[in-house]
Amino acid sequence: MSEVLHINDADFETTVVQSDIPVLVDFWAPWCGPCKMIAPEFAGKAKIVKINVDDNQLVAGQFGVRSIPTLLLFKNGQLVATQVGALPKNQLAAFINQHL
C-alpha cells in the first residue's frame, strides 16, 4: 500500500501542484464513516494525500468541496478528475487508473 500523507492548506502547492507524479487528494474528516473506507493501493503510480476539511477549509473551498469524501486527482499540477462519495475498491481503482 502506498504511503498516505496527511497535509494541510499550506502544504497543498508543494505536495500536490508541484508533484512530478499524479496525486489523489482525499478530502475527509475524522467523523466521516465512508471517508475511512478509502484506502487505495497505488505505490509508485500516484501519491495519496488526505486533507482534513475540519482543519483545512481554504483548499476545500478553493475546489468547491461541499461533501466528503471528495477525491480530486491531479496530474502535472492540473485537476483531471473528481469523485464525490465513497466507492468500492475496484471502482476506486478504475477511477484512478483511467487517469494515470
C-alpha positions in Angstrom: 0.0 0.0 0.0 1.3 3.4 -0.8 2.1 5.8 2.0 -0.7 8.2 2.8 0.4 11.8 3.5 -1.7 14.0 5.7 -1.3 17.6 4.5 -2.8 21.0 5.3 -3.7 24.1 3.3 -0.1 25.3 3.5 1.4 22.1 2.0 -1.0 21.9 -0.9 1.0 23.8 -3.5 4.3 21.9 -3.0 2.8 18.5 -2.3 0.1 18.4 -4.9 0.5 21.1 -7.6 4.3 20.7 -7.9 4.3 16.9 -7.7 6.1 15.0 -10.6 3.7 12.1 -10.2 -0.1 12.1 -10.1 -1.7 12.9 -6.8 -5.0 11.7 -5.4 -6.3 14.2 -2.8 -8.8 12.8 -0.4 -10.9 15.5 1.4 -12.1 13.8 4.6 -13.0 14.4 8.3 -12.5 12.0 11.3 -16.2 11.8 11.9 -17.0 10.7 8.3 -17.5 6.9 8.3 -17.3 6.5 4.5 -14.1 8.5 4.4 -12.4 5.8 6.5 -13.1 3.2 3.8 -10.9 4.8 1.2 -7.6 3.1 1.1 -6.2 2.9 -2.4 -3.1 0.9 -3.3 -1.0 2.7 -6.0 2.6 2.6 -4.8 4.8 4.3 -7.3 1.9 5.3 -9.6 0.3 8.1 -7.5 0.9 10.0 -4.3 -2.0 9.7 -1.9 -2.7 12.8 0.3 -5.5 13.4 2.8 -6.8 16.9 3.8 -8.9 17.1 7.0 -11.7 19.6 6.0 -12.4 20.5 9.6 -8.9 21.9 10.0 -8.2 23.0 6.4 -11.0 24.8 4.8 -9.0 27.0 2.3 -8.2 24.4 -0.3 -11.5 22.6 0.2 -13.3 25.9 -0.6 -11.0 26.6 -3.5 -12.1 23.4 -5.2 -15.8 23.7 -4.2 -15.7 20.6 -1.9 -19.2 20.5 -0.3 -19.5 16.9 0.8 -17.0 14.3 1.9 -15.4 12.1 0.9 -14.4 14.0 -2.2 -11.5 12.8 -4.2 -9.6 15.0 -6.6 -7.0 13.6 -9.0 -4.2 15.9 -10.1 -1.7 15.2 -12.9 1.0 17.7 -13.9 -0.4 20.1 -11.4 -3.8 20.2 -13.0 -7.1 18.8 -11.7 -8.1 15.9 -14.1 -10.9 14.1 -12.3 -13.3 14.4 -9.4 -15.2 11.8 -7.5 -17.7 12.7 -4.7 -18.7 9.9 -2.4 -17.1 6.6 -1.4 -16.5 3.9 -4.0 -15.9 0.2 -3.7 -12.2 -0.7 -4.0 -12.5 -1.9 -7.6 -14.4 1.2 -8.8 -11.9 3.4 -7.0 -9.0 1.7 -8.7 -10.8 2.1 -12.1 -11.3 5.8 -11.4 -7.6 6.4 -10.6 -6.2 4.0 -13.3 -8.1 5.7 -16.2 -6.2 8.9 -15.4 -2.7 7.6 -14.8 
